[in-house]
Amino acid sequence: MITERGQPAGKAGAVDILRWPLAGRFLRWRHARLALQAPLFLLAGLMLFDGFFGPQLAPKNLATVGAWLQYRGLVVLALLIAGNLFCMACPFMLPRRLGRLIRRRFLAGGHPVPRALRNKWLAVALTAVFFYVYERYSLWASPWLTAWVAAGYFLAAFLVDTWFEGAAFCKYVCPLGQFNFFGSLVSPLEIRVRAPSVCAACATKDCIRGRRVGEHGPQASPAGHEVRPYDETRPEKVTIPGCELWLFQPAKAGNMDCTFCLDCVHACPHDNIGLIGRLPTAELWGDPFRSGIGRFSRRADLAALVVLLTFASFINAFNMIRPVYTLRDRLAAALGLPSPAPLLLLTFVLGLIVLPALLVALAGWASARLAQPHETIAAAVQRYVYALVPLGFGMWVAHYSFHFLTGGLTIVPVVQSFLADVGLYGGPVQWGLGPVVPGAWLFPIEAVFLYLGATGALIVAFQISQRPGAGAPGNQGRGIAAALPWFVLILLLLAAGLWILVQPMDMRGTMQMIGLPGTGG
Amino acid sequence: MKFQRHALTGLALMLLLLFLAGCGRIQAARANQSSADIAVDLQIIPEAPATQQASTLQISLRDRNGGPIDGATVTVEGDMTHAGMTPVLATARPAGGGRYTAALTWTMAGDWQITVKATLADGRTAQRAFPLRVGEGH
């Protein structure tokens, strides 16, 4: 049974990572996030440096290997087995601390995000542009451009979060964050309250307001340390922030917009928030009111984000297969185009806008007719579209795991090469290292992820059809019938995904990448 | 708060140290630049290489006067332009007249960069990269 808040009821025995002896103790430590961000920040610095000044060949550069291979492979793995761990350790948020200082001293505090921008539309547009730019300029093949993208990210996060209050960059802008929110909708862990009754009795609501250490008198913090006795003559300046994405814990449901920053955990004076296990996809079955978000069924921007990220998972892989390259080259030649670039743009317009709109609208139209006669297409779409999340994420996992499993070990020789160049390594660079698994295992692994995603999608569509209001009252059959068009769409996308995965891949980059400084070409 | 200040200061210092150490990466890159007196050319047979088919690489080394350079150690490295792909390597055999030959088998279709590195008997080095597109073999 799913409660109104979308949380499984009666889950007294659920796993709670924050209660584990080592991991839990570490995560309950106030500076856990900083401890995770610091090494990633250093890694990002190294990647930036190597991207700008190192060898400009993608397989030999920390920027490209780190970003397009290691990060993408590990982030989907983390989302699959845990949750939004990358956002928890996000290095782009570290310079924000300096931004806050600037904001306090020179900008008289942060500015609220304009109401017109308090949605995902900007993030949807930026994410679509990012996917296009990635293909158009072959970012995977260019350490230099990859470094510029990362540098731009740091700058954008710094500027947005210095000017605006809260975590505006995470919530309304960051394409990486939107991808992580999307994937975390099917993750097995969620930050949520342990006992709602404790929150009901809480008068201070520190989880969202934040608190000063010692504010509640000489009592232990959840971690049992870092507390100084409360002194009225010397008020503590230390503040533990509350949730900056406006997710009020008692009313929070699910992982959308949750960066796993753990501010709420550290701020809660009652130690009533955990990192709790749940059934993957279960948060998509219901449509509760979610703090800081509202109801999914009333958020057209969220529906658009889901559609974009689902179809982008197919287009991203589609653009790497040989039949597509061959077709584009021939069309470009036939049309007398100087390059296939206009056709790439056409692919994106068709694949990310026209085709998704048509397919989703068609499924929504059929669904609306099969359910309540008076349901609009928009209402049907905004109810069922979230069933696509597991399938879209499954396709992303299949694709990114292919690259990671094909070349995940190349990080070893790249690091050896870097250390050798700086005089810290004198042994042979093992350029022969690459695949993590035998080549024959790749397609079966990819297929498993895709099938799991499709199965999850079918389950979500079915569960949505059973939701109160999904069919005519007391008529369960009409509810299931309304899900049928979505079953068909899911199976069509599954077939398309399998076809894409069996096609030969062409690892192409723009040939003019060779000839940039440092390539020697 | 104090802990955070110390941690962030330490982080900034470590980043600076890493950047300074990384300067060695730039130095190493500069050291690999080739002598302008040596011309390196490459011919690939067949002209349209494909996977699952061995290609013969014919390298030519010439001095500034166009004269052949013999006695060099010539290596060939093929790298795809996509991160995560392992390179293919070969050492070329001298064929006389400033020519050297090597054989490579391409592991995947797509864009490659072939880097020819030559170390002459007198210690001078030469390096040149050549872009290449490999098709799908049958």
Chai-1 contact restraints between the chains, C-beta under 6 A:
chainA,res_idxA,chainB,res_idxB,connection_type,confidence,min_distance_angstrom,max_distance_angstrom,comment,restraint_id
A,L34,B,A7,contact,1.0,0.0,6.0,A-B,restraint_1
A,A38,B,L11,contact,1.0,0.0,6.0,A-B,restraint_2
A,G45,B,L15,contact,1.0,0.0,6.0,A-B,restraint_3
A,F49,B,F19,contact,1.0,0.0,6.0,A-B,restraint_4
A,F49,B,G22,contact,1.0,0.0,6.0,A-B,restraint_5
A,F53,B,I26,contact,1.0,0.0,6.0,A-B,restraint_6
A,G54,B,R25,contact,1.0,0.0,6.0,A-B,restraint_7
A,L57,B,D79,contact,1.0,0.0,6.0,A-B,restraint_8
A,A58,B,T81,contact,1.0,0.0,6.0,A-B,restraint_9
A,A58,B,A83,contact,1.0,0.0,6.0,A-B,restraint_10
A,P59,B,D79,contact,1.0,0.0,6.0,A-B,restraint_11
A,P59,B,A83,contact,1.0,0.0,6.0,A-B,restraint_12
A,P59,B,M85,contact,1.0,0.0,6.0,A-B,restraint_13
A,T64,B,A83,contact,1.0,0.0,6.0,A-B,restraint_14
A,V65,B,A83,contact,1.0,0.0,6.0,A-B,restraint_15
A,W68,B,A83,contact,1.0,0.0,6.0,A-B,restraint_16
A,L69,B,A83,contact,1.0,0.0,6.0,A-B,restraint_17
A,L69,B,G84,contact,1.0,0.0,6.0,A-B,restraint_18
A,W140,B,H82,contact,1.0,0.0,6.0,A-B,restraint_19
A,A141,B,T81,contact,1.0,0.0,6.0,A-B,restraint_20
A,V238,B,M1,contact,1.0,0.0,6.0,A-B,restraint_21
A,R322,B,E136,contact,1.0,0.0,6.0,A-B,restraint_22
A,H403,B,G84,contact,1.0,0.0,6.0,A-B,restraint_23
A,T406,B,G84,contact,1.0,0.0,6.0,A-B,restraint_24
A,G407,B,G84,contact,1.0,0.0,6.0,A-B,restraint_25
A,G407,B,M85,contact,1.0,0.0,6.0,A-B,restraint_26
A,T410,B,G84,contact,1.0,0.0,6.0,A-B,restraint_27
A,D421,B,G24,contact,1.0,0.0,6.0,A-B,restraint_28
A,D421,B,R25,contact,1.0,0.0,6.0,A-B,restraint_29
A,D421,B,A28,contact,1.0,0.0,6.0,A-B,restraint_30
A,V422,B,A21,contact,1.0,0.0,6.0,A-B,restraint_31
A,V422,B,G24,contact,1.0,0.0,6.0,A-B,restraint_32
A,V422,B,R25,contact,1.0,0.0,6.0,A-B,restraint_33
A,G423,B,G24,contact,1.0,0.0,6.0,A-B,restraint_34
A,W431,B,P87,contact,1.0,0.0,6.0,A-B,restraint_35
A,G434,B,T86,contact,1.0,0.0,6.0,A-B,restraint_36
A,P504,B,E136,contact,1.0,0.0,6.0,A-B,restraint_37
A,D506,B,A109,contact,1.0,0.0,6.0,A-B,restraint_38
A,D506,B,G110,contact,1.0,0.0,6.0,A-B,restraint_39
A,M507,B,M80,contact,1.0,0.0,6.0,A-B,restraint_40
A,M507,B,H82,contact,1.0,0.0,6.0,A-B,restraint_41
A,M507,B,M108,contact,1.0,0.0,6.0,A-B,restraint_42
A,M507,B,G110,contact,1.0,0.0,6.0,A-B,restraint_43
A,R508,B,G110,contact,1.0,0.0,6.0,A-B,restraint_44
A,R508,B,D111,contact,1.0,0.0,6.0,A-B,restraint_45
A,G509,B,T81,contact,1.0,0.0,6.0,A-B,restraint_46
A,G509,B,D111,contact,1.0,0.0,6.0,A-B,restraint_47
A,M511,B,P131,contact,1.0,0.0,6.0,A-B,restraint_48
A,I514,B,Q113,contact,1.0,0.0,6.0,A-B,restraint_49
A,I514,B,P131,contact,1.0,0.0,6.0,A-B,restraint_50
A,T519,B,A129,contact,1.0,0.0,6.0,A-B,restraint_51
A,G520,B,Q127,contact,1.0,0.0,6.0,A-B,restraint_52
A,G520,B,A129,contact,1.0,0.0,6.0,A-B,restraint_53
A,G521,B,A129,contact,1.0,0.0,6.0,A-B,restraint_54
